[in-house]
Amino acid sequence: MAITAAQVKELRETTGAGMMDAKKALTETDGDMDAAIDWLRTKGLAKAAKKAGRTAAEGLVAVKVKGGTGVAVEVNAETDFVAKNAEFQSMVGDIAEKATEVDDVEALKAADMGGKTVNDRLTDAIAKIGENMSLRRMAKLEGETVATYVHNAAANGMGQIGVLVALKGGDEAFGRQVAMHIAATQPAALSEAELDPATVEKERQLQMDIARESGKPEQVIEKMIEGRMKKYLAEITLLGQSFVVDPDKTVAQAAADAGAEIVGYVRLAVGEGIEKEKEDFAAEVAKAAQG
């Protein structure tokens, strides 16, 4: 019996199984949808759908550099136990390697990795490991030199925070120092020019309101705001920050001394922006035991 794409799609949506597994299940059961679901369940491949609603805010960020191109990917799971799993780490490493060949996260999800798409490999891992997982983000950076740093490394090139820094001039050692600085300080942008104007204006208005509470004349307030905004911009932009390696210099000054121009950076931290469910350790273990 010929299996249609619509049947495969329906089975995938029902069970969360991978495309090739769904097609095989339908082939093995002559297109009987209920029997195909049972076939997947016996193989442990229909578990993924049960996990899909769970919050995946743990996991790993992996970084990879090839030539003058660097990539960072975030792959999430439900618990930090999985981040220590060698099989999960191997899969994340493979995904990072594949990311060097594509331009964005959607292309990465659809990319072939060992005969299956990256998304299907994730679905297989969900069924096997028993936790919801997702390929959340990917970032790409190019430069004459691309340096990396991984904080709280779980394995080579992957950990809780991954940073890429692209340089023109300079060397990789200086780039790594800057990457470590970025991991620690989490700048909002490379320079003032790259900041969202709305963010800057919001801060200016806030500082104006605070200053007016003092009752000082407007001309005095204007000078106060000028100084406060200069300090604010220096604190949140990479080039304006005091360099952690040498606090007497700004990052911009340190780059100039190193003969380097910082042309871009990427900082990804596991789970940032995801609202995590509050759960005690005992409950977490009990949930894991239940599958």
Phi and psi restraints in degrees (value plus and minus 20) as a CYANA .aco file:
   2 ALA   PHI     -96.7   -56.7
   2 ALA   PSI     109.6   149.6
   3 ILE   PHI    -115.9   -75.9
   3 ILE   PSI     108.0   148.0
   4 THR   PHI    -110.0   -70.0
   4 THR   PSI     140.0   180.0
   5 ALA   PHI     -83.4   -43.4
   5 ALA   PSI     -54.0   -14.0
   6 ALA   PHI     -84.8   -44.8
   6 ALA   PSI     -58.0   -18.0
   7 GLN   PHI     -85.7   -45.7
   7 GLN   PSI     -63.4   -23.4
   8 VAL   PHI     -81.4   -41.4
   8 VAL   PSI     -64.0   -24.0
   9 LYS   PHI     -80.9   -40.9
   9 LYS   PSI     -65.0   -25.0
  10 GLU   PHI     -82.0   -42.0
  10 GLU   PSI     -62.9   -22.9
  11 LEU   PHI     -87.6   -47.6
  11 LEU   PSI     -59.1   -19.1
  12 ARG   PHI     -82.4   -42.4
  12 ARG   PSI     -63.7   -23.7
  13 GLU   PHI     -86.9   -46.9
  13 GLU   PSI     -52.3   -12.3
  14 THR   PHI     -94.7   -54.7
  14 THR   PSI     -59.9   -19.9
  15 THR   PHI    -128.6   -88.6
  15 THR   PSI     -41.4    -1.4
  16 GLY   PHI      59.6    99.6
  16 GLY   PSI     -11.3    28.7
  17 ALA   PHI     -93.6   -53.6
  17 ALA   PSI     141.7   181.7
  18 GLY   PHI     -90.8   -50.8
  18 GLY   PSI     142.2   182.2
  19 MET   PHI     -80.0   -40.0
  19 MET   PSI     -68.3   -28.3
  20 MET   PHI     -86.8   -46.8
  20 MET   PSI     -56.4   -16.4
  21 ASP   PHI     -87.6   -47.6
  21 ASP   PSI     -59.9   -19.9
  22 ALA   PHI     -84.9   -44.9
  22 ALA   PSI     -62.3   -22.3
  23 LYS   PHI     -84.0   -44.0
  23 LYS   PSI     -62.6   -22.6
  24 LYS   PHI     -84.3   -44.3
  24 LYS   PSI     -60.0   -20.0
  25 ALA   PHI     -81.8   -41.8
  25 ALA   PSI     -63.0   -23.0
  26 LEU   PHI     -87.5   -47.5
  26 LEU   PSI     -57.3   -17.3
  27 THR   PHI     -85.3   -45.3
  27 THR   PSI     -63.5   -23.5
  28 GLU   PHI     -86.2   -46.2
  28 GLU   PSI     -44.5    -4.5
  29 THR   PHI    -133.3   -93.3
  29 THR   PSI      -2.5    37.5
  30 ASP   PHI      35.7    75.7
  30 ASP   PSI      16.1    56.1
  31 GLY   PHI      62.1   102.1
  31 GLY   PSI     -14.7    25.3
  32 ASP   PHI     -96.9   -56.9
  32 ASP   PSI      92.5   132.5
  33 MET   PHI     -82.6   -42.6
  33 MET   PSI     -66.5   -26.5
  34 ASP   PHI     -84.0   -44.0
  34 ASP   PSI     -61.9   -21.9
  35 ALA   PHI     -86.7   -46.7
  35 ALA   PSI     -54.6   -14.6
  36 ALA   PHI     -86.8   -46.8
  36 ALA   PSI     -58.6   -18.6
  37 ILE   PHI     -82.6   -42.6
  37 ILE   PSI     -64.3   -24.3
  38 ASP   PHI     -83.1   -43.1
  38 ASP   PSI     -59.6   -19.6
  39 TRP   PHI     -81.3   -41.3
  39 TRP   PSI     -63.7   -23.7
  40 LEU   PHI     -85.3   -45.3
  40 LEU   PSI     -58.6   -18.6
  41 ARG   PHI     -84.7   -44.7
  41 ARG   PSI     -60.2   -20.2
  42 THR   PHI     -86.4   -46.4
  42 THR   PSI     -47.7    -7.7
  43 LYS   PHI    -108.3   -68.3
  43 LYS   PSI     -22.0    18.0
  44 GLY   PHI      56.4    96.4
  44 GLY   PSI      -2.2    37.8
  45 LEU   PHI    -120.6   -80.6
  45 LEU   PSI     -21.9    18.1
  46 ALA   PHI    -122.2   -82.2
  46 ALA   PSI     -15.0    25.0
  47 LYS   PHI     -88.7   -48.7
  47 LYS   PSI     -48.4    -8.4
  48 ALA   PHI     -76.7   -36.7
  48 ALA   PSI     -57.3   -17.3
  49 ALA   PHI     -82.2   -42.2
  49 ALA   PSI     -53.2   -13.2
  50 LYS   PHI     -89.0   -49.0
  50 LYS   PSI     -45.2    -5.2
  51 LYS   PHI    -108.8   -68.8
  51 LYS   PSI     -35.4     4.6
  52 ALA   PHI     -80.2   -40.2
  52 ALA   PSI     -47.5    -7.5
  53 GLY   PHI    -105.5   -65.5
  53 GLY   PSI     -25.6    14.4
  54 ARG   PHI     -99.4   -59.4
  54 ARG   PSI     128.4   168.4
  55 THR   PHI     -94.6   -54.6
  55 THR   PSI     103.8   143.8
  56 ALA   PHI    -130.6   -90.6
  56 ALA   PSI      77.0   117.0
  57 ALA   PHI    -141.6  -101.6
  57 ALA   PSI     -18.8    21.2
  58 GLU   PHI    -121.9   -81.9
  58 GLU   PSI    -186.5  -146.5
  59 GLY   PHI     103.4   143.4
  59 GLY   PSI    -167.4  -127.4
  60 LEU   PHI    -162.8  -122.8
  60 LEU   PSI     129.7   169.7
  61 VAL   PHI    -128.0   -88.0
  61 VAL   PSI     109.4   149.4
  62 ALA   PHI    -136.3   -96.3
  62 ALA   PSI     122.0   162.0
  63 VAL   PHI    -140.2  -100.2
  63 VAL   PSI     128.1   168.1
  64 LYS   PHI    -169.8  -129.8
  64 LYS   PSI     118.7   158.7
  65 VAL   PHI    -145.6  -105.6
  65 VAL   PSI     112.0   152.0
  66 LYS   PHI    -150.0  -110.0
  66 LYS   PSI      95.5   135.5
  67 GLY   PHI      41.8    81.8
  67 GLY   PSI    -147.7  -107.7
  68 GLY   PHI    -118.1   -78.1
  68 GLY   PSI       0.5    40.5
  69 THR   PHI    -140.9  -100.9
  69 THR   PSI     109.3   149.3
  70 GLY   PHI    -140.0  -100.0
  70 GLY   PSI     126.7   166.7
  71 VAL   PHI    -150.6  -110.6
  71 VAL   PSI     131.9   171.9
  72 ALA   PHI    -152.9  -112.9
  72 ALA   PSI     113.6   153.6
  73 VAL   PHI    -148.7  -108.7
  73 VAL   PSI     126.0   166.0
  74 GLU   PHI    -134.7   -94.7
  74 GLU   PSI     101.5   141.5
  75 VAL   PHI    -137.8   -97.8
  75 VAL   PSI     101.8   141.8
  76 ASN   PHI    -121.5   -81.5
  76 ASN   PSI     131.9   171.9
  77 ALA   PHI    -158.9  -118.9
  77 ALA   PSI     159.1   199.1
  78 GLU   PHI    -101.1   -61.1
  78 GLU   PSI     -54.1   -14.1
  79 THR   PHI    -150.5  -110.5
  79 THR   PSI     139.5   179.5
  80 ASP   PHI     -95.3   -55.3
  80 ASP   PSI     -30.0    10.0
  81 PHE   PHI     -80.2   -40.2
  81 PHE   PSI     -61.3   -21.3
  82 VAL   PHI     -87.0   -47.0
  82 VAL   PSI     -53.9   -13.9
  83 ALA   PHI     -81.4   -41.4
  83 ALA   PSI     -42.7    -2.7
  84 LYS   PHI    -113.0   -73.0
  84 LYS   PSI     -22.4    17.6
  85 ASN   PHI     -97.9   -57.9
  85 ASN   PSI     104.5   144.5
  86 ALA   PHI     -80.8   -40.8
  86 ALA   PSI     -55.3   -15.3
  87 GLU   PHI     -88.4   -48.4
  87 GLU   PSI     -61.3   -21.3
  88 PHE   PHI     -83.9   -43.9
  88 PHE   PSI     -64.2   -24.2
  89 GLN   PHI     -81.0   -41.0
  89 GLN   PSI     -61.0   -21.0
  90 SER   PHI     -82.3   -42.3
  90 SER   PSI     -62.0   -22.0
  91 MET   PHI     -84.3   -44.3
  91 MET   PSI     -63.0   -23.0
  92 VAL   PHI     -81.9   -41.9
  92 VAL   PSI     -60.3   -20.3
  93 GLY   PHI     -82.2   -42.2
  93 GLY   PSI     -61.3   -21.3
  94 ASP   PHI     -84.0   -44.0
  94 ASP   PSI     -59.4   -19.4
  95 ILE   PHI     -85.1   -45.1
  95 ILE   PSI     -62.0   -22.0
  96 ALA   PHI     -82.8   -42.8
  96 ALA   PSI     -60.7   -20.7
  97 GLU   PHI     -80.7   -40.7
  97 GLU   PSI     -65.0   -25.0
  98 LYS   PHI     -85.7   -45.7
  98 LYS   PSI     -50.8   -10.8
  99 ALA   PHI     -82.9   -42.9
  99 ALA   PSI     -45.5    -5.5
 100 THR   PHI     -87.8   -47.8
 100 THR   PSI     -33.6     6.4
 101 GLU   PHI    -120.7   -80.7
 101 GLU   PSI     -26.9    13.1
 102 VAL   PHI    -145.6  -105.6
 102 VAL   PSI     153.6   193.6
 103 ASP   PHI    -123.4   -83.4
 103 ASP   PSI     -43.1    -3.1
 104 ASP   PHI    -172.2  -132.2
 104 ASP   PSI     154.0   194.0
 105 VAL   PHI     -88.3   -48.3
 105 VAL   PSI     -52.9   -12.9
 106 GLU   PHI     -87.1   -47.1
 106 GLU   PSI     -61.2   -21.2
 107 ALA   PHI     -84.9   -44.9
 107 ALA   PSI     -55.5   -15.5
 108 LEU   PHI     -86.3   -46.3
 108 LEU   PSI     -62.4   -22.4
 109 LYS   PHI     -80.2   -40.2
 109 LYS   PSI     -53.8   -13.8
 110 ALA   PHI    -111.0   -71.0
 110 ALA   PSI     -26.1    13.9
 111 ALA   PHI     -89.3   -49.3
 111 ALA   PSI     127.0   167.0
 112 ASP   PHI     -96.3   -56.3
 112 ASP   PSI     111.6   151.6
 113 MET   PHI    -158.7  -118.7
 113 MET   PSI      74.6   114.6
 114 GLY   PHI      50.9    90.9
 114 GLY   PSI      15.7    55.7
 115 GLY   PHI      70.4   110.4
 115 GLY   PSI     -24.8    15.2
 116 LYS   PHI    -151.5  -111.5
 116 LYS   PSI     138.2   178.2
 117 THR   PHI     -90.3   -50.3
 117 THR   PSI     140.8   180.8
 118 VAL   PHI     -78.8   -38.8
 118 VAL   PSI     -61.3   -21.3
 119 ASN   PHI     -79.8   -39.8
 119 ASN   PSI     -61.7   -21.7
 120 ASP   PHI     -89.0   -49.0
 120 ASP   PSI     -54.5   -14.5
 121 ARG   PHI     -83.1   -43.1
 121 ARG   PSI     -58.9   -18.9
 122 LEU   PHI     -83.9   -43.9
 122 LEU   PSI     -62.7   -22.7
 123 THR   PHI     -81.1   -41.1
 123 THR   PSI     -62.1   -22.1
 124 ASP   PHI     -81.1   -41.1
 124 ASP   PSI     -60.9   -20.9
 125 ALA   PHI     -87.1   -47.1
 125 ALA   PSI     -56.3   -16.3
 126 ILE   PHI     -80.3   -40.3
 126 ILE   PSI     -65.4   -25.4
 127 ALA   PHI     -85.2   -45.2
 127 ALA   PSI     -57.7   -17.7
 128 LYS   PHI     -99.6   -59.6
 128 LYS   PSI     -66.0   -26.0
 129 ILE   PHI    -104.4   -64.4
 129 ILE   PSI     -50.7   -10.7
 130 GLY   PHI      72.2   112.2
 130 GLY   PSI      -0.2    39.8
 131 GLU   PHI    -150.8  -110.8
 131 GLU   PSI     131.8   171.8
 132 ASN   PHI     -86.4   -46.4
 132 ASN   PSI     121.2   161.2
 133 MET   PHI    -159.9  -119.9
 133 MET   PSI     137.2   177.2
 134 SER   PHI    -175.3  -135.3
 134 SER   PSI     126.1   166.1
 135 LEU   PHI    -109.3   -69.3
 135 LEU   PSI      84.0   124.0
 136 ARG   PHI    -108.9   -68.9
 136 ARG   PSI     -66.9   -26.9
 137 ARG   PHI    -164.2  -124.2
 137 ARG   PSI     136.5   176.5
 138 MET   PHI    -164.9  -124.9
 138 MET   PSI     120.2   160.2
 139 ALA   PHI    -154.1  -114.1
 139 ALA   PSI     127.1   167.1
 140 LYS   PHI    -151.2  -111.2
 140 LYS   PSI     123.8   163.8
 141 LEU   PHI    -164.4  -124.4
 141 LEU   PSI     121.4   161.4
 142 GLU   PHI    -146.8  -106.8
 142 GLU   PSI     128.1   168.1
 143 GLY   PHI    -194.2  -154.2
 143 GLY   PSI     151.7   191.7
 144 GLU   PHI     -79.4   -39.4
 144 GLU   PSI     -60.8   -20.8
 145 THR   PHI    -151.8  -111.8
 145 THR   PSI     113.6   153.6
 146 VAL   PHI    -139.9   -99.9
 146 VAL   PSI      95.6   135.6
 147 ALA   PHI    -122.1   -82.1
 147 ALA   PSI     136.3   176.3
 148 THR   PHI    -151.7  -111.7
 148 THR   PSI     138.7   178.7
 149 TYR   PHI    -170.9  -130.9
 149 TYR   PSI     117.0   157.0
 150 VAL   PHI    -140.9  -100.9
 150 VAL   PSI     107.0   147.0
 151 HIS   PHI    -119.6   -79.6
 151 HIS   PSI     122.8   162.8
 152 ASN   PHI      33.5    73.5
 152 ASN   PSI      35.1    75.1
 153 ALA   PHI     -82.6   -42.6
 153 ALA   PSI     113.0   153.0
 154 ALA   PHI    -118.3   -78.3
 154 ALA   PSI     -45.8    -5.8
 155 ALA   PHI    -180.8  -140.8
 155 ALA   PSI     155.9   195.9
 156 ASN   PHI     -79.3   -39.3
 156 ASN   PSI     100.3   140.3
 157 GLY   PHI      58.2    98.2
 157 GLY   PSI      -7.8    32.2
 158 MET   PHI    -169.9  -129.9
 158 MET   PSI     123.6   163.6
 159 GLY   PHI    -192.1  -152.1
 159 GLY   PSI    -173.5  -133.5
 160 GLN   PHI    -101.5   -61.5
 160 GLN   PSI     -50.9   -10.9
 161 ILE   PHI    -152.2  -112.2
 161 ILE   PSI     112.8   152.8
 162 GLY   PHI    -142.9  -102.9
 162 GLY   PSI     114.2   154.2
 163 VAL   PHI    -148.5  -108.5
 163 VAL   PSI     118.3   158.3
 164 LEU   PHI    -139.3   -99.3
 164 LEU   PSI     120.0   160.0
 165 VAL   PHI    -152.4  -112.4
 165 VAL   PSI     106.2   146.2
 166 ALA   PHI    -121.0   -81.0
 166 ALA   PSI     110.1   150.1
 167 LEU   PHI    -141.6  -101.6
 167 LEU   PSI     130.2   170.2
 168 LYS   PHI    -133.7   -93.7
 168 LYS   PSI      97.2   137.2
 169 GLY   PHI      59.7    99.7
 169 GLY   PSI    -192.0  -152.0
 170 GLY   PHI      49.0    89.0
 170 GLY   PSI    -183.3  -143.3
 171 ASP   PHI    -163.5  -123.5
 171 ASP   PSI     154.7   194.7
 172 GLU   PHI     -86.3   -46.3
 172 GLU   PSI     -52.9   -12.9
 173 ALA   PHI     -82.1   -42.1
 173 ALA   PSI     -63.8   -23.8
 174 PHE   PHI     -86.8   -46.8
 174 PHE   PSI     -61.1   -21.1
 175 GLY   PHI     -78.8   -38.8
 175 GLY   PSI     -58.2   -18.2
 176 ARG   PHI     -87.1   -47.1
 176 ARG   PSI     -58.8   -18.8
 177 GLN   PHI     -80.3   -40.3
 177 GLN   PSI     -62.7   -22.7
 178 VAL   PHI     -85.5   -45.5
 178 VAL   PSI     -59.9   -19.9
 179 ALA   PHI     -82.2   -42.2
 179 ALA   PSI     -60.1   -20.1
 180 MET   PHI     -85.4   -45.4
 180 MET   PSI     -59.6   -19.6
 181 HIS   PHI     -78.8   -38.8
 181 HIS   PSI     -66.4   -26.4
 182 ILE   PHI     -83.4   -43.4
 182 ILE   PSI     -60.5   -20.5
 183 ALA   PHI     -79.1   -39.1
 183 ALA   PSI     -58.6   -18.6
 184 ALA   PHI     -98.5   -58.5
 184 ALA   PSI     -59.6   -19.6
 185 THR   PHI    -121.3   -81.3
 185 THR   PSI     -37.6     2.4
 186 GLN   PHI      29.1    69.1
 186 GLN   PSI      41.8    81.8
 187 PRO   PHI     -82.6   -42.6
 187 PRO   PSI     132.6   172.6
 188 ALA   PHI    -100.6   -60.6
 188 ALA   PSI     -46.4    -6.4
 189 ALA   PHI    -182.7  -142.7
 189 ALA   PSI     145.1   185.1
 190 LEU   PHI     -85.4   -45.4
 190 LEU   PSI     -66.6   -26.6
 191 SER   PHI    -166.2  -126.2
 191 SER   PSI     153.6   193.6
 192 GLU   PHI     -79.4   -39.4
 192 GLU   PSI     -56.3   -16.3
 193 ALA   PHI     -82.2   -42.2
 193 ALA   PSI     -44.4    -4.4
 194 GLU   PHI    -117.3   -77.3
 194 GLU   PSI     -20.3    19.7
 195 LEU   PHI     -94.7   -54.7
 195 LEU   PSI     129.4   169.4
 196 ASP   PHI     -87.5   -47.5
 196 ASP   PSI      99.7   139.7
 197 PRO   PHI     -75.3   -35.3
 197 PRO   PSI     -53.3   -13.3
 198 ALA   PHI     -85.4   -45.4
 198 ALA   PSI     -56.1   -16.1
 199 THR   PHI     -86.1   -46.1
 199 THR   PSI     -63.0   -23.0
 200 VAL   PHI     -84.6   -44.6
 200 VAL   PSI     -64.0   -24.0
 201 GLU   PHI     -86.0   -46.0
 201 GLU   PSI     -57.8   -17.8
 202 LYS   PHI     -81.7   -41.7
 202 LYS   PSI     -63.2   -23.2
 203 GLU   PHI     -85.6   -45.6
 203 GLU   PSI     -58.9   -18.9
 204 ARG   PHI     -82.2   -42.2
 204 ARG   PSI     -64.9   -24.9
 205 GLN   PHI     -84.8   -44.8
 205 GLN   PSI     -58.0   -18.0
 206 LEU   PHI     -82.9   -42.9
 206 LEU   PSI     -65.0   -25.0
 207 GLN   PHI     -85.7   -45.7
 207 GLN   PSI     -54.8   -14.8
 208 MET   PHI     -83.1   -43.1
 208 MET   PSI     -65.0   -25.0
 209 ASP   PHI     -82.9   -42.9
 209 ASP   PSI     -61.4   -21.4
 210 ILE   PHI     -83.9   -43.9
 210 ILE   PSI     -64.5   -24.5
 211 ALA   PHI     -85.1   -45.1
 211 ALA   PSI     -57.0   -17.0
 212 ARG   PHI     -88.5   -48.5
 212 ARG   PSI     -44.9    -4.9
 213 GLU   PHI     -83.3   -43.3
 213 GLU   PSI     -42.7    -2.7
 214 SER   PHI     -95.5   -55.5
 214 SER   PSI     -36.7     3.3
 215 GLY   PHI      59.8    99.8
 215 GLY   PSI     -10.9    29.1
 216 LYS   PHI     -93.9   -53.9
 216 LYS   PSI     136.7   176.7
 217 PRO   PHI     -81.5   -41.5
 217 PRO   PSI     134.8   174.8
 218 GLU   PHI     -79.3   -39.3
 218 GLU   PSI     -59.4   -19.4
 219 GLN   PHI     -85.6   -45.6
 219 GLN   PSI     -50.8   -10.8
 220 VAL   PHI     -93.4   -53.4
 220 VAL   PSI     -60.2   -20.2
 221 ILE   PHI     -80.9   -40.9
 221 ILE   PSI     -61.0   -21.0
 222 GLU   PHI     -78.2   -38.2
 222 GLU   PSI     -62.0   -22.0
 223 LYS   PHI     -89.7   -49.7
 223 LYS   PSI     -56.7   -16.7
 224 MET   PHI     -81.9   -41.9
 224 MET   PSI     -64.7   -24.7
 225 ILE   PHI     -85.5   -45.5
 225 ILE   PSI     -58.9   -18.9
 226 GLU   PHI     -77.5   -37.5
 226 GLU   PSI     -65.7   -25.7
 227 GLY   PHI     -87.5   -47.5
 227 GLY   PSI     -61.9   -21.9
 228 ARG   PHI     -86.2   -46.2
 228 ARG   PSI     -59.7   -19.7
 229 MET   PHI     -89.0   -49.0
 229 MET   PSI     -55.8   -15.8
 230 LYS   PHI     -82.3   -42.3
 230 LYS   PSI     -62.9   -22.9
 231 LYS   PHI     -86.0   -46.0
 231 LYS   PSI     -63.2   -23.2
 232 TYR   PHI     -80.4   -40.4
 232 TYR   PSI     -66.8   -26.8
 233 LEU   PHI     -86.1   -46.1
 233 LEU   PSI     -55.8   -15.8
 234 ALA   PHI     -86.7   -46.7
 234 ALA   PSI     -53.8   -13.8
 235 GLU   PHI     -95.6   -55.6
 235 GLU   PSI     -49.8    -9.8
 236 ILE   PHI    -124.9   -84.9
 236 ILE   PSI     -28.0    12.0
 237 THR   PHI    -123.8   -83.8
 237 THR   PSI     118.3   158.3
 238 LEU   PHI     -75.4   -35.4
 238 LEU   PSI     -70.5   -30.5
 239 LEU   PHI     -86.5   -46.5
 239 LEU   PSI     -44.9    -4.9
 240 GLY   PHI    -109.5   -69.5
 240 GLY   PSI     -34.5     5.5
 241 GLN   PHI     -92.6   -52.6
 241 GLN   PSI     133.9   173.9
 242 SER   PHI     -90.2   -50.2
 242 SER   PSI     110.7   150.7
 243 PHE   PHI     -91.4   -51.4
 243 PHE   PSI     106.3   146.3
 244 VAL   PHI     -82.9   -42.9
 244 VAL   PSI     -48.2    -8.2
 245 VAL   PHI     -94.3   -54.3
 245 VAL   PSI     -51.9   -11.9
 246 ASP   PHI    -166.2  -126.2
 246 ASP   PSI      65.9   105.9
 247 PRO   PHI     -80.2   -40.2
 247 PRO   PSI     -34.0     6.0
 248 ASP   PHI     -95.8   -55.8
 248 ASP   PSI     -30.3     9.7
 249 LYS   PHI    -138.1   -98.1
 249 LYS   PSI     131.4   171.4
 250 THR   PHI     -99.5   -59.5
 250 THR   PSI     144.8   184.8
 251 VAL   PHI     -80.4   -40.4
 251 VAL   PSI     -58.4   -18.4
 252 ALA   PHI     -81.2   -41.2
 252 ALA   PSI     -62.4   -22.4
 253 GLN   PHI     -87.0   -47.0
 253 GLN   PSI     -60.7   -20.7
 254 ALA   PHI     -84.0   -44.0
 254 ALA   PSI     -59.0   -19.0
 255 ALA   PHI     -84.5   -44.5
 255 ALA   PSI     -63.9   -23.9
 256 ALA   PHI     -81.1   -41.1
 256 ALA   PSI     -62.1   -22.1
 257 ASP   PHI     -84.5   -44.5
 257 ASP   PSI     -50.2   -10.2
 258 ALA   PHI    -107.5   -67.5
 258 ALA   PSI     -19.4    20.6
 259 GLY   PHI      48.9    88.9
 259 GLY   PSI      11.5    51.5
 260 ALA   PHI    -144.1  -104.1
 260 ALA   PSI     131.4   171.4
 261 GLU   PHI    -138.4   -98.4
 261 GLU   PSI     104.3   144.3
 262 ILE   PHI    -103.7   -63.7
 262 ILE   PSI      94.7   134.7
 263 VAL   PHI    -120.5   -80.5
 263 VAL   PSI     -31.8     8.2
 264 GLY   PHI     156.7   196.7
 264 GLY   PSI     143.8   183.8
 265 TYR   PHI    -173.6  -133.6
 265 TYR   PSI     140.3   180.3
 266 VAL   PHI    -155.1  -115.1
 266 VAL   PSI     115.2   155.2
 267 ARG   PHI    -152.5  -112.5
 267 ARG   PSI      96.7   136.7
 268 LEU   PHI    -138.4   -98.4
 268 LEU   PSI     111.0   151.0
 269 ALA   PHI    -140.2  -100.2
 269 ALA   PSI     118.1   158.1
 270 VAL   PHI     -77.7   -37.7
 270 VAL   PSI     106.6   146.6
 271 GLY   PHI      56.8    96.8
 271 GLY   PSI     -17.8    22.2
 272 GLU   PHI     -83.5   -43.5
 272 GLU   PSI     113.4   153.4
 273 GLY   PHI      67.3   107.3
 273 GLY   PSI     -27.5    12.5
 274 ILE   PHI    -114.1   -74.1
 274 ILE   PSI     110.1   150.1
 275 GLU   PHI     -98.1   -58.1
 275 GLU   PSI      92.8   132.8
 276 LYS   PHI    -107.2   -67.2
 276 LYS   PSI     122.4   162.4
 277 GLU   PHI     -94.1   -54.1
 277 GLU   PSI     116.7   156.7
 278 LYS   PHI    -102.1   -62.1
 278 LYS   PSI     103.9   143.9
 279 GLU   PHI    -168.8  -128.8
 279 GLU   PSI     115.1   155.1
 280 ASP   PHI     -97.9   -57.9
 280 ASP   PSI     145.6   185.6
 281 PHE   PHI     -81.4   -41.4
 281 PHE   PSI     -62.2   -22.2
 282 ALA   PHI     -81.3   -41.3
 282 ALA   PSI     -61.6   -21.6
 283 ALA   PHI     -86.7   -46.7
 283 ALA   PSI     -56.6   -16.6
 284 GLU   PHI     -83.8   -43.8
 284 GLU   PSI     -64.0   -24.0
 285 VAL   PHI     -85.6   -45.6
 285 VAL   PSI     -61.5   -21.5
 286 ALA   PHI     -82.2   -42.2
 286 ALA   PSI     -60.7   -20.7
 287 LYS   PHI     -84.5   -44.5
 287 LYS   PSI     -62.2   -22.2
 288 ALA   PHI     -82.4   -42.4
 288 ALA   PSI     -57.6   -17.6
 289 ALA   PHI     -88.1   -48.1
 289 ALA   PSI     -50.0   -10.0
 290 GLN   PHI     -95.9   -55.9
 290 GLN   PSI     -37.9     2.1
